[in-house]
């Protein structure tokens, strides 16, 4: 019978195969699958490690996996809080500290626009904080054109006359003070919304 030492495998050991990783950009969750190897430590004999943007590998999980059995679509989550990231490599390490597989796919983050709803599982700005936020003021321009306004052109005199579909009216002003001249905007205003943006 062969003895197993740290960093040394056993006779007949076979790495897991067909490693697959699926991930949607910027998401905290990833999903991993692999086909069974042989003599990797059995139940509780494998763990996942990650390398962030080419740095050194660190443990993502404990020895939670059995590399000697098939694993199908196991959900895993990146740490919270995390670190700034753009590309994360993932590998399997068995009970004997052997690297027994590197997933061909990476876990990626691409900076994108924030959201007006909380996104605790998405890192839009790739800073490692899954749900940081900041105040946001959104402005939408509204105006009145001739002849669409008809006789209403000269009735609007201030923000008090303007109904916003969202937010409140700010910065009302006339553009054509003489009335409903063809081809002109008679007045314009801005509808302003104070909200929160999540990243």
C-alpha positions in Angstrom: 0.0 0.0 0.0 1.4 3.4 -1.0 1.7 6.1 1.6 0.5 9.6 0.8 2.6 12.6 1.9 1.7 16.3 1.6 2.3 17.3 -2.0 2.8 13.7 -3.1 0.1 11.7 -4.8 -0.7 8.0 -4.5 0.0 5.3 -7.0 -2.8 5.1 -9.6 -4.0 8.7 -8.9 -6.0 10.2 -11.9 -7.0 13.9 -12.1 -10.6 14.8 -12.6 -11.5 15.5 -16.2 -13.9 17.6 -18.3 -13.7 20.6 -16.0 -16.4 23.2 -16.8 -17.1 26.6 -15.3 -20.0 28.8 -16.2 -20.3 32.4 -15.1 -22.1 35.6 -16.1 -19.9 38.7 -16.1 -19.8 40.7 -12.9 -21.9 38.1 -11.0 -20.8 36.7 -7.6 -22.0 33.2 -8.4 -20.2 30.7 -10.6 -21.1 27.1 -11.3 -18.5 24.3 -11.7 -18.7 20.7 -12.9 -16.2 17.9 -13.5 -15.9 14.2 -14.1 -14.5 11.9 -11.4 -10.8 11.2 -11.0 -9.2 8.5 -9.0 -7.5 8.5 -5.6 -7.6 12.3 -4.9 -8.7 12.0 -1.3 -12.3 10.9 -1.6 -15.0 12.8 0.3 -13.8 16.2 1.5 -10.6 15.7 -0.5 -10.6 18.6 -2.9 -10.9 22.4 -2.8 -11.2 25.3 -5.2 -8.5 28.0 -5.4 -8.7 31.3 -7.3 -6.1 33.7 -8.7 -7.3 37.3 -9.1 -5.8 39.2 -12.1 -2.7 37.0 -12.3 -1.9 37.1 -8.6 -1.1 34.2 -6.3 -3.7 31.5 -5.7 -5.8 31.5 -2.5 -8.5 29.2 -1.2 -12.0 29.9 -2.4 -13.5 26.9 -0.5 -12.5 24.4 2.1 -12.0 20.8 1.2 -15.7 20.6 0.3 -15.5 18.5 -2.8 -15.0 14.8 -3.8 -12.8 14.8 -6.8 -13.3 11.0 -7.1 -17.0 11.5 -7.9 -18.7 13.3 -10.7 -19.7 16.9 -9.8 -22.6 18.5 -11.8 -23.4 22.2 -11.7 -22.3 23.0 -8.2 -22.9 26.7 -7.3 -20.0 28.6 -5.7 -19.9 32.2 -4.6 -17.0 34.6 -4.6 -16.1 36.1 -1.2 -18.0 39.1 0.2 -16.4 41.5 0.5 -14.1 40.8 -2.4 -11.2 42.7 -4.0 -11.1 44.8 -7.2 -11.1 42.3 -10.1 -11.3 41.8 -13.8 -10.4 38.2 -14.4 -10.3 35.3 -12.0 -8.7 31.9 -12.7 -10.0 28.9 -10.8 -8.3 25.5 -10.1 -8.8 22.3 -8.2 -6.4 21.1 -5.5 -6.7 17.6 -4.0 -6.0 16.3 -0.5 -2.3 15.9 -1.3 -1.8 19.5 -2.3 -1.7 18.6 -6.0 -3.2 20.9 -8.6 -5.5 18.4 -10.4 -7.2 20.7 -12.8 -7.5 24.3 -14.0 -10.8 25.4 -15.4 -10.5 26.6 -18.9 -13.0 29.4 -18.4 -12.4 32.5 -16.2 -14.6 34.5 -14.0 -14.7 38.0 -15.4 -15.9 41.5 -14.5 -16.4 44.3 -17.0 -17.3 47.8 -15.6 -20.8 48.6 -16.5 -23.5 51.2 -15.7 -25.0 51.1 -12.2 -28.6 50.1 -11.5 -31.4 52.0 -9.7 -32.3 48.8 -7.9 -30.2 47.0 -5.3 -27.9 44.3 -6.9 -26.3 42.4 -4.0 -25.0 39.6 -6.3 -23.6 41.9 -9.0 -20.5 44.1 -9.0 -21.1 46.7 -11.7 -17.9 48.7 -11.0 -15.7 45.7 -10.3 -14.4 47.2 -7.1 -15.1 44.0 -5.0 -18.0 45.6 -3.1 -21.1 43.8 -4.2 -23.6 46.5 -3.4 -22.0 49.9 -2.9 -24.2 52.9 -3.8 -24.2 56.6 -4.5 -26.8 59.3 -4.7 -28.0 59.9 -8.3 -29.8 62.8 -9.8 -31.4 62.0 -13.2 -32.8 64.7 -15.4 -35.1 64.4 -18.4 -35.8 67.3 -20.8 -39.5 68.1 -21.6 -40.6 70.7 -24.0 -43.6 72.0 -26.1 -43.5 72.1 -29.8 -45.8 74.0 -32.2 -48.3 72.9 -33.4 -48.5 70.0 -30.9 -49.1 72.5 -28.0 -51.8 74.3 -29.9 -53.4 77.0 -27.7 -51.6 75.6 -24.7 -48.3 77.2 -25.7 -48.8 80.4 -23.8 -50.6 78.9 -20.8 -47.5 77.2 -19.4 -45.6 79.9 -17.4 -43.6 77.9 -14.8 -42.8 74.5 -13.4 -46.1 74.6 -11.6 -47.8 74.0 -15.0 -45.6 71.0 -16.0 -46.5 67.4 -15.0 -43.5 65.1 -15.0 -43.9 61.4 -15.6 -41.3 60.9 -12.9 -39.7 63.4 -10.4 -40.3 67.1 -10.2 -40.0 69.9 -12.6 -36.9 72.2 -12.4 -35.5 75.0 -14.6 -38.5 76.1 -16.6 -37.9 78.7 -19.4 -39.4 80.1 -22.5 -37.6 79.6 -25.8 -40.1 81.5 -28.0 -41.6 84.3 -26.0 -43.7 85.5 -28.9 -46.0 82.5 -29.0 -46.4 79.3 -31.0 -44.0 80.1 -33.9 -43.8 77.2 -36.4 -40.8 75.0 -36.0 -39.8 76.2 -32.5 -39.9 74.9 -29.0 -42.2 77.3 -27.1 -40.9 76.3 -23.7 -38.7 73.7 -22.1 -38.1 72.3 -18.6 -36.3 69.5 -16.8 -37.9 66.8 -14.8 -35.4 65.8 -12.0 -35.4 62.6 -10.0 -33.3 62.2 -6.8 -32.5 58.5 -6.5 -29.8 56.0 -5.6 -27.5 54.2 -8.0 -26.1 50.8 -7.1 -22.8 49.4 -8.4 
